[in-house]
Amino acid sequence: MRVFVTGATGFVGSAVVQELIGAGHQVLGLARSDAAAAALEAAGAEVHRGHLEDLDSLRRGAAVADGVIHTGFIHDFSRFKENCEIDRQAIETLASALAAGGRPLVITSGTGLLAKGRLTTEQDAPSAASPRIASEEAAAAAASRGVRAIIIRLPPSVHGDGDHGFVPLLIGIAREKGLSVYAGEGGNLWAAVHRLDAAKLYRLALEKGKAGGRYHGVAEEGVRFRKIAEVIGRWLNVPVVSKSPEEAAIHFGWFAHFAAMDNLASSKRTRQELGWKATGPGLIADIDRPVYFGG
């Protein structure tokens, strides 16, 4: 298949490109800069210039592809709601270009949208309280029109070499403040997956996913936040400290919502339907390496 990939030079998207090419697919990658274009060419992909707010470029990329994997997202949390609506428009545009011809559109969402305090599954609907629901709403609307739209939900931590997500942010806060903090007993849970395992799931969803299907890229159902804090404290040689929820919120600032996230998620149905198997290292083993701390 010739696959159009957005976010093709990002942390997850670049792994998806490698996975697709390794499986014999051709990749057309979206690039907004010369550096991104050069990285795609070096990876063996074709280059399609444009960006997520250039809807015409998205339409043209999807029109010449046998399928689309949409991993791109503008990660600016100061404009989060606005960026979620940009993602909605991007998905709607990609879906309109694919129409109802059976070509797959695989989009990205998150398990963090789901209910807290219990094990969530692929059958659970997202919470309307989060602006990020826009992506799943757009995919569901496309599926209702006959587009083979498929949702991949990623967990709070997608980890591996090159990670610039939640764990590196925690490391940065601990380094700046001289403390590695968790709230209460640190029992809140983060589901997790290695980026290369996530990439395999995107490929399997592209090849075998059902229209309207929701799949979870979850290798570990829940890792205790305290364990993450302890690894960070040991590597930085700073105290690992419990704080009250109120004190922790002040300590983490804008990141407090994510630090307090309690996200327990299953991928049982995903494994059964797609034959996906996670083989990469777990979160604690992966972050317990020099590469996460500048070594």
C-alpha positions, 0 to 999 in steps of 0.5 A, a space after each residue: 500500500 501507499 500510505 500517507 502519514 501525518 506527523 511522519 517525523 514525530 516521535 511516534 510517526 517516525 516509528 510508524 514510517 519505519 514499521 510501514 517501510 519494513 513491512 513493504 509499504 510505500 510511505 508518503 510523509 507530510 513535512 512542513 520543513 526542509 529538515 523534516 523532508 530530509 529526515 523522511 528521504 533518509 528514512 526511505 519515504 516520499 515527501 509531501 510538503 504541507 502542515 496540519 492547518 493546510 487542509 489542501 495539502 492534507 486533501 492532496 496527500 490523502 487523495 493519492 494514497 491507499 490509506 492514511 495514518 494520522 499521528 500529527 497533532 500540535 502539542 501546545 498545551 496553552 492552545 489545547 482546545 484550539 489544537 483539538 479543533 484543528 485536529 478535528 478539521 484535519 480528520 474531516 479533510 482526510 476522510 473527505 478525500 478518502 470517501 467511502 472507497 474502503 481505504 483506511 484512515 487511522 487516527 490517534 486518540 488517547 486512553 486518558 479520555 476514558 473513565 477513571 477509577 476502573 479498568 477501561 476497554 476499547 468499548 468505552 466511549 470517551 468523556 465529553 469533558 475533554 476537548 480531545 474528544 474532537 478527534 474521536 468525534 470526527 472519526 466516528 462521523 467519518 465512519 458513519 458516512 462509510 469511511 473506514 475510519 479507525 481509532 488508535 488510543 495511546 496511553 499517557 506514556 509512549 516511551 523509548 529513545 527520543 521521548 519528549 513526552 510526559 516522563 521527560 517533562 517530569 524529569 525536567 520539573 524534578 531537576 529544576 526544583 530539586 525534588 521528585 514528587 508524587 501525590 499521596 501514596 503515589 498510587 495513581 496509574 499510567 498505562 504505557 507502551 513502547 513507541 516501536 510496539 505502538 508503531 506495529 499497532 498502527 500498521 496492523 490497524 491499517 491492514 486489518 482494522 475494522 471501520 469504526 474500530 477502537 484499538 488500545 496501544 497499551 502494553 502495560 495496563 497501569 504503572 504506579 506513578 510513585 515508581 516513576 518518581 523513584 527512578 527519576 529521584 535516583 538518577 537525579 540524586 534528589 529526594 523522592 517526596 510525597 506531597 498532598 494533592 494540593 501541594 503536588 498541584 502547586 509543585 507541578 503547575 500546568 502539568 498537575 492534571 497529567 501528573 495526577 492522571 489515574 489511567 488504567 486501560 486494557 488492550 485485550 480486545 485489540 490483541 485478540 482482533 489484530 494479533 498485536 503483541 507488545 515485545 518492547 521493554 516496560 516503562 520502568 525498565 526503559 526510563 531507568 537508562 542514561 538516555 533519559 537523563 542526558 547520558 
